[in-house]
Amino acid sequence: DPRRLYRFKKINVLLVTLSCQQLLELQDVLQKLQSKRLSRWEIKLNQVPKCIMREPCALKRGARIGKLCECPPSTNCNFFFLKCL
């Protein structure tokens, strides 16, 4: 049936473009993570890197909240927005 074939091709093209977009987004995320590597001294001394204001400072996984970085002086990590405010 030509209509089914056309629909199949259209869906296939859509899936390919979605997967390409997802790959590009994943690549961006991986590059950002690689640039945020901690030095050996920070790992050994259990120090958290410094944040920039309004940058995400915490990560929420279920009921738990983990700190990603230390907020600058005169700001605190807002655990509702998960940003330095």
BELGI-V36150 format. One record per residue. RES is the residue in three letters. PHI is phi in whole degrees, 0 to 359 (999 if undefined). D_CENTER is the distance of its C-alpha to the mean C-alpha in Angstrom with 1 decimal. Layout:
BEGIN
RES_PHI_D_CENTER, RES_PHI_D_CENTER
END
This chain:
BEGIN
ASP_999_44.0, PRO_295_42.6, ARG_292_40.5, ARG_294_38.7, LEU_295_38.1, TYR_298_36.8, ARG_297_34.4, PHE_297_33.2, LYS_296_32.7, LYS_296_30.8, ILE_295_28.5, ASN_297_28.0, VAL_297_27.1, LEU_297_24.6, LEU_296_22.9, VAL_295_22.9, THR_292_21.3, LEU_296_18.6, SER_294_17.9, CYS_294_17.9, GLN_296_15.4, GLN_295_13.0, LEU_296_13.8, LEU_295_13.2, GLU_295_9.7, LEU_297_9.0, GLN_297_10.9, ASP_299_9.1, VAL_297_5.8, LEU_296_8.5, GLN_295_10.4, LYS_295_8.1, LEU_293_8.0, GLN_293_11.7, SER_285_12.5, LYS_260_11.6, ARG_292_14.2, LEU_267_16.6, SER_284_20.3, ARG_298_22.8, TRP_293_24.3, GLU_295_21.3, ILE_290_20.8, LYS_294_24.6, LEU_274_25.1, ASN_57_22.1, GLN_266_20.9, VAL_259_17.6, PRO_296_16.5, LYS_280_17.2, CYS_263_14.9, ILE_257_15.7, MET_302_17.1, ARG_68_15.0, GLU_266_11.8, PRO_302_9.7, CYS_243_11.8, ALA_213_11.4, LEU_228_9.7, LYS_254_12.0, ARG_234_13.0, GLY_67_16.3, ALA_271_18.7, ARG_263_17.2, ILE_234_15.1, GLY_245_14.0, LYS_279_14.0, LEU_265_11.4, CYS_203_13.9, GLU_265_17.4, CYS_288_18.1, PRO_295_20.9, PRO_302_24.5, SER_70_25.6, THR_229_22.2, ASN_230_20.7, CYS_280_17.5, ASN_278_17.9, PHE_280_16.9, PHE_276_17.4, PHE_271_14.9, LEU_61_12.9, LYS_224_13.5, CYS_284_16.3, LEU_232_19.3
END
